[in-house]
Amino acid sequence: MRKVKQIIKFVILSGLLVFFLYLSFKDIDFNKLITELFKTNYILAILGMIVGLVIGSIIRAERWRYFLYPEKKDTKFNDLFSGVMIGYFVNAIIPRGGEVSRPFLLAQKEGISKAFTLGTIVVERIFDMLSMFFVFGLCLFFYREKIQEAFGRFDIETVSLYFSIGLVLLVLVAVLLLLKIEKTEYFLEKIALRILPKKYREKVQKALLSLLNSFSFIKYTENYFKIFLLTVLLWIDYAFSTYLTINAFSDPTMKNLNFFDANLILTLTAFAQTIPLPGNSAGSFHFFVKTTLVVIFGVAAETAIAYATISHLLTFIGILVIGFYYSVKENYKFSFKLNKTSE
């Protein structure tokens, strides 16, 4: 049954990949596309990839340290960075697989709870998505009509609003539950007694409490500014990476795009990468980039696809090379089971 589900999932995701690639490359003049690819400044494009992938991962690893603070205060940076890169590597091959492998690898190396470490990835994603929605909200003041014209069928504006509200409510609920941790434990115990078989109760209770405790970084007020600053720096880094890659193209319309425009491109491509497609969200990335550049900024379709292809391919290669290196270095192995020694 499990294999059948995996096959169905693979077929659906592969179908979406092909569908988005078709939408991206239809009506493209491949002679013009090849010309654009030959005209690209690859040194600048590679620099953009390094800024986004390597420096961005350094910032992400350092911020992760403060989410792990309640469980362990002296987590090694090398372990954090290698965990981030291996997570990217697995994600590029198995959609969302890195969201599990990354925290489990770090938990094994640092001797901390797997469930807690997994919960910190949830916290990290909340911060990333709130950053994305905040910048998108700013962009709406300047590009609302163009965004609606380009992505009206997806209703991104409404989705962003509801997701932002949902994320804020989730954080508030987690904080309230932490403040009343004894009552929370009692409540979870009652629920477990009613709906779970005896052999699973204790494990499930511990896992849920560990996940809840991943929000306990809020108790360390001295880290608030560091987390905020690193979150801002991370977004600026990604935006600067996008801006560098834009400037790798000689097309006059691309050259006219400024840093604020790069933020909109980054935001809309971040939406694309929430779709867990194989090959690091290939297809959806190309489609969102093409639609953004063509409809909103008036860039030629061939130039837009050239940008999407180079930006995505360089990042994908960088993830595979660096991730594979750290996988070999760390003798990467992990288990999906939460055993007692890691709780």
C-alpha positions in Angstrom: 0.0 0.0 0.0 2.8 2.4 0.9 4.6 1.7 -2.4 1.3 2.4 -4.3 1.0 5.8 -2.5 4.6 6.6 -3.4 4.1 5.7 -7.0 0.9 7.8 -7.2 2.7 10.7 -5.5 5.6 10.4 -8.0 3.3 10.3 -11.0 1.3 13.4 -9.8 4.5 15.4 -9.0 6.1 14.4 -12.3 2.9 15.3 -14.1 2.9 18.8 -12.5 6.6 19.2 -13.4 5.9 18.4 -17.1 2.8 20.7 -17.1 4.7 23.7 -15.7 7.6 23.1 -18.0 5.2 23.0 -20.9 3.6 26.3 -19.9 7.1 27.8 -19.5 8.6 26.8 -22.8 5.6 26.9 -25.1 5.8 29.6 -27.7 9.5 30.1 -27.0 11.8 30.7 -29.9 14.7 28.4 -29.1 17.2 30.1 -31.4 16.6 33.3 -29.5 16.8 31.4 -26.2 20.2 29.9 -27.2 21.5 33.4 -28.2 20.5 34.7 -24.8 22.3 31.8 -23.0 25.5 32.5 -25.0 25.3 36.3 -24.2 25.0 35.7 -20.4 27.8 36.8 -18.1 28.3 33.5 -16.3 30.9 34.9 -13.8 28.2 37.3 -12.5 25.6 34.5 -12.5 27.8 32.1 -10.6 28.6 34.9 -8.1 24.9 35.4 -7.6 24.5 31.7 -6.9 27.3 31.7 -4.4 25.9 34.7 -2.6 22.5 33.1 -2.4 23.4 29.5 -1.7 26.6 29.7 0.3 26.3 33.0 2.2 22.6 32.4 2.6 23.2 29.0 4.1 25.8 30.5 6.5 23.2 33.0 7.7 20.5 30.3 7.9 22.7 28.0 9.9 23.6 30.7 12.4 19.9 31.6 12.9 19.1 28.0 13.4 21.5 28.0 16.4 19.1 30.3 18.3 16.0 28.2 17.5 18.0 25.2 19.1 19.0 27.3 22.1 16.5 25.9 24.6 17.8 22.3 23.9 21.5 23.1 23.4 23.3 26.4 23.6 26.7 25.5 22.1 25.7 23.8 18.9 28.8 23.6 16.5 28.5 25.8 13.5 30.0 23.1 11.2 27.2 20.7 12.2 24.6 23.4 11.6 26.0 24.3 8.1 26.5 20.8 7.0 22.9 20.0 8.1 21.6 22.9 6.1 23.5 21.8 2.9 22.6 18.1 3.3 19.0 19.2 3.8 19.1 21.1 0.5 20.7 18.2 -1.2 18.0 15.7 -0.1 15.3 18.2 -1.0 16.7 18.6 -4.5 16.3 14.8 -5.0 13.3 13.9 -2.8 10.8 16.8 -2.5 10.6 17.8 1.2 12.9 15.0 2.2 15.5 17.4 3.5 13.0 18.8 6.0 13.3 15.5 7.9 16.9 14.5 7.1 18.4 17.8 8.1 17.1 17.9 11.7 17.6 14.2 12.3 21.2 14.4 11.2 21.9 17.3 13.6 20.0 15.5 16.4 22.2 12.5 16.0 25.4 14.5 15.9 24.6 16.8 18.8 22.7 14.3 21.0 19.4 16.3 21.2 15.8 15.3 20.7 14.8 14.5 17.1 11.3 15.7 17.6 12.5 19.0 19.0 15.0 19.5 16.2 12.3 18.7 13.6 10.1 21.3 15.3 12.8 24.0 14.8 12.4 23.4 11.1 8.7 24.3 11.4 9.7 27.4 13.3 12.2 28.3 10.6 9.7 27.9 7.9 7.2 30.1 9.8 9.9 32.9 9.9 10.7 32.4 6.2 7.1 32.6 5.1 6.3 35.6 7.3 9.3 37.4 5.7 8.0 36.4 2.3 4.5 37.6 3.0 5.7 40.9 4.5 7.8 41.8 1.5 5.0 40.7 -0.8 2.7 43.0 1.1 5.1 45.9 0.4 5.3 45.0 -3.2 1.6 45.1 -3.5 1.6 48.9 -3.0 3.6 49.3 -6.2 2.6 46.3 -8.4 -0.9 45.2 -7.3 -2.5 45.6 -10.8 0.4 43.9 -12.6 0.5 41.0 -10.1 -3.2 40.5 -10.5 -2.8 40.5 -14.2 0.0 38.0 -14.1 -1.2 35.6 -11.3 -4.9 36.5 -10.9 -5.9 32.8 -11.4 -3.8 31.8 -8.3 -5.2 34.6 -6.1 -1.8 35.0 -4.4 -2.9 38.1 -2.6 -5.7 36.3 -0.7 -3.6 33.2 -0.1 -0.9 35.4 1.4 -3.3 37.2 3.7 -4.9 34.0 5.0 -1.6 32.2 5.4 -0.1 35.1 7.3 -3.0 35.2 9.7 -2.8 31.4 10.1 0.9 31.5 10.9 0.5 34.3 13.4 -2.3 32.4 15.1 -0.2 29.2 15.1 2.6 31.0 16.9 0.2 32.6 19.4 -1.4 29.2 20.2 2.0 27.6 20.7 3.1 30.4 23.0 -0.1 30.0 25.1 0.3 26.3 25.3 3.9 26.8 26.5 2.8 29.2 29.2 0.4 26.6 30.4 2.7 23.6 29.8 1.3 21.5 32.8 -2.3 21.9 31.5 -1.1 21.2 28.0 0.6 17.9 29.1 -2.6 16.9 30.9 -4.7 17.7 27.9 -2.5 15.7 25.6 -2.5 12.8 28.0 -6.4 12.8 28.0 -6.5 13.0 24.2 -4.0 10.2 23.8 -5.9 7.9 26.2 -9.1 8.3 24.2 -7.8 8.0 20.6 -4.5 6.1 20.6 -3.6 2.5 21.2 -1.6 2.0 24.4 1.7 1.1 22.7 1.8 4.5 20.9 0.6 6.9 23.6 3.9 7.6 25.3 5.8 8.1 22.1 3.2 10.4 20.5 2.9 12.5 23.7 6.6 12.9 23.9 6.9 13.8 20.2 4.1 16.4 20.4 5.6 18.0 23.5 9.0 18.1 21.9 7.5 19.8 18.8 5.7 22.3 21.0 8.9 23.0 22.9 10.6 23.9 19.7 8.8 27.3 20.2 10.5 27.7 23.6 13.1 29.9 22.0 10.7 32.7 22.8 11.7 32.4 26.4 15.2 33.8 25.6 14.4 37.4 25.0 18.2 38.2 24.6 18.1 36.3 21.3 15.2 38.2 19.8 17.2 40.9 18.1 19.8 38.3 16.7 17.0 36.2 15.2 15.3 39.3 13.7 18.6 40.6 12.3 19.6 37.3 10.8 16.1 36.9 9.3 16.4 40.4 7.6 20.0 39.6 6.5 18.9 36.3 5.0 16.2 38.0 2.9 18.6 40.8 1.8 21.2 38.2 0.8 18.7 36.3 -1.3 17.4 39.6 -2.9 21.0 40.6 -3.7 21.7 37.2 -5.2 18.7 37.7 -7.4 19.8 41.2 -8.4 23.3 40.0 -9.3 21.9 37.2 -11.5 19.5 39.7 -13.2 22.6 41.8 -14.1 24.3 38.9 -15.7 22.0 39.5 -18.7 22.7 42.2 -21.3 19.1 42.7 -22.2 18.3 46.4 -21.7 14.9 45.7 -19.9 16.7 43.4 -17.5 19.4 46.0 -16.9 16.7 48.5 -15.9 15.4 46.3 -13.1 16.4 47.6 -9.7 16.9 46.0 -6.3 13.3 46.5 -5.3 12.2 44.7 -8.5 14.5 41.9 -7.5 12.6 41.6 -4.3 9.4 41.1 -6.1 11.0 38.4 -8.4 12.4 36.7 -5.3 9.0 36.8 -3.5 7.1 35.3 -6.5 9.7 32.6 -7.1 9.6 31.8 -3.4 5.8 31.1 -3.9 6.8 28.8 -6.8 9.2 26.8 -4.6 6.5 26.0 -2.0 5.3 23.5 -4.6 7.4 20.4 -3.8 8.3 19.3 -7.4 11.3 17.1 -8.3 14.5 18.9 -9.2 14.3 21.7 -6.7 10.8 22.8 -7.8 11.8 22.9 -11.5 8.9 23.8 -13.7 7.0 25.9 -11.2 10.1 28.1 -10.7 10.4 28.6 -14.5 6.7 29.3 -14.9 6.6 31.9 -12.1 9.8 33.6 -13.3 8.7 33.8 -16.9 5.2 35.2 -15.9 6.8 37.7 -13.5 9.4 39.0 -15.9 7.2 39.0 -19.0 3.9 40.3 -17.7 5.0 42.6 -14.9 8.3 43.9 -16.2 7.9 43.5 -20.0 11.0 41.3 -20.5 11.1 39.1 -23.7 9.9 35.6 -23.0 13.2 34.1 -24.2 15.3 36.3 -21.9 13.0 35.4 -19.0 13.4 31.7 -19.6 17.1 32.1 -20.0 17.2 33.8 -16.6 15.0 31.1 -15.0 17.1 28.3 -16.6 20.5 29.7 -15.6 19.4 30.8 -12.1 17.8 27.5 -11.3 20.4 25.3 -12.9 23.4 27.0 -11.2 21.7 26.8 -7.8 20.7 23.1 -8.5 24.3 22.2 -9.4 25.7 24.1 -6.4 23.3 22.2 -4.1 24.3 18.9 -5.6 28.0 19.5 -5.4 28.2 21.1 -1.9 25.5 18.8 -0.5 27.1 15.7 -1.9 30.5 16.8 -0.4 29.0 17.2 3.1 27.0 13.9 2.7 30.3 12.0 2.1 32.1 14.0 4.8 29.5 13.3 7.4 28.9 9.7 6.2 25.3 10.7 6.0 22.8 8.2 7.4 19.5 8.8 9.2 16.4 7.0 10.5 12.8 8.3 10.4 12.2 6.5 13.7 12.2 8.5 16.9 14.0 6.2 19.2 14.2 6.6 23.0 17.9 7.6 23.1 17.2 10.7 21.1 14.2 12.0 23.0 
